[in-house]
Amino acid sequence: MTQKPAAIREQTRSVVRSLLARTAIELFATKGFDNTTLDEVAAAAGVSRRTLFNYFRNKEDLALSGLDEQGELIAARLADRPADEDPWTALRAAFQVLEEIDITAQGRLEFITLLFGNDSLRAGHGEKQARWQDLFAPLIEPRLPDSDRRTLQARAITAAAITCLQAANEEWVRQGGQVDLFALYDTAAQAIRRPT
């Protein structure tokens, strides 16, 4: 079965977008986000600045583009979890998709360090994670007992789980990537679920 031209174009666009983002992240990690120009990213990727703007709105969008893809991957994994699984277990299992992304531990450490070390990227990261909440909460809601507050509860659980993931990432960076990220996530989630 052959793919339709529109599907091929979209797949090609996704691959090019991913390659451009990866090139940019490598430059940002080497030179720093603020010290890297879009012209430098375009040159390193072998494209024109105009081509770069066909794929990304601005430098922040370029740096954070992977977070959209990650959110979609997590949502897809969450949708595939057993319907009777409790929300926290389902989210934890869905977050595991982050471990499957093709990036080295050093590359991940550089990216997260970059992300949390720049105010504009940190703010953009927060916006992307708010979108994650919009993606995940409707998938969590059916896992909760039926009530008139189930939507609120699903959003609260989702927001708390995302915050635990962010806290775990920050601690992982602080420890130089030398500990298991999901062990840190579990510690953070346990603190919320059963405060000491």
Residue pairs with C-beta under 8 A, 6 or more apart in sequence:
3 11
13 55
16 55
17 55
17 56
17 65
18 66
18 69
19 45
20 41
20 45
20 47
20 52
20 55
20 56
20 62
21 56
21 62
21 63
21 65
21 66
23 41
23 44
23 45
24 36
24 41
24 45
24 59
24 62
24 63
25 63
25 66
25 107
25 110
25 111
25 114
26 44
27 36
27 40
27 41
27 44
28 36
28 63
28 114
29 107
29 110
29 111
29 113
29 114
31 40
33 59
33 63
33 114
33 118
33 121
34 118
36 59
38 49
38 52
38 59
38 62
39 49
41 52
41 59
41 62
42 48
42 49
42 51
42 52
45 52
52 62
56 62
56 65
60 120
60 121
60 124
61 124
63 114
63 115
63 121
63 124
64 115
64 121
64 124
64 125
64 128
66 101
66 111
67 125
67 128
67 129
67 132
68 128
68 131
70 97
70 98
70 101
71 128
71 131
71 132
71 135
72 135
73 97
73 98
73 101
74 94
74 95
74 97
74 98
74 132
74 135
74 136
75 94
75 132
75 135
75 136
75 139
76 97
77 93
77 94
77 96
77 97
78 90
78 91
78 94
78 136
78 139
78 140
79 139
81 89
81 90
81 93
81 94
82 90
83 142
83 143
84 143
85 93
85 143
86 143
87 140
87 143
87 144
87 154
87 157
87 158
87 161
88 157
88 161
88 189
88 193
90 139
90 140
90 143
91 136
91 140
91 157
91 158
91 161
92 161
92 182
92 185
92 186
92 189
94 136
95 161
95 165
95 182
95 185
96 182
98 181
99 181
99 182
103 111
105 177
106 177
108 177
109 172
109 173
109 176
109 177
112 169
112 170
112 172
112 173
113 173
114 121
115 121
115 122
115 125
116 122
116 125
116 169
116 170
116 173
125 166
129 162
129 166
132 158
132 162
133 155
133 158
133 159
133 162
136 158
136 161
136 162
137 151
137 154
137 155
137 158
138 154
140 154
140 157
140 158
141 150
141 151
141 153
141 154
143 154
144 150
144 153
144 154
144 157
147 153
160 189
160 192
161 189
163 188
164 185
164 188
164 189
164 192
165 185
165 188
167 184
167 188
168 181
168 182
168 184
168 185
168 187
168 188
169 181
171 179
171 184
171 188
172 179
172 181
172 184
